[in-house]
């Protein structure tokens, strides 16, 4: 079934399988319309721009069909890389595949989604200080502002 709507594809991987999640979405609102059980990307064979491997077989990456202005979002790129390296090693595929993928990715603007580290293992200091309790006292407020001005925390 052909759909005139764009399709957003997300690859989900765990140790036993890799599968894609496909959703049609409205390009203006960016809201998902419906889930799809499968999505097929068909190359534009009339353009004459086809990619062939050394044996003459047509092959290309999905990224090669994206518009040059596309933004590629990578969720946990380091985790994706290590998972791909494991998969390539298990299949006996060479390092060239990874290098080729990285070369194609460099053509696009990228957004990297990273998880926040566990604050118990990594010290995160946002420079926050407890808010003093003024309890409606203008005198305490004025005194606190004067102290902050002396410390050059902020200026008026």
Secondary structure, 3 states (H helix, E strand, C coil): CCCCCEEEEEEEECCCCEEEEEEEECCCCCCEEEEECCCCCCCCHHHCCCCECCCCCECCCHHHHCCCCCEEEEECHHHHHHHHHHHHHHHCCCCHHHHHHHHHHCCCEEEEECCCCCCCCCCCCCCCCCCCCCCCCHHHHHHHHHHHHHCCCCCC
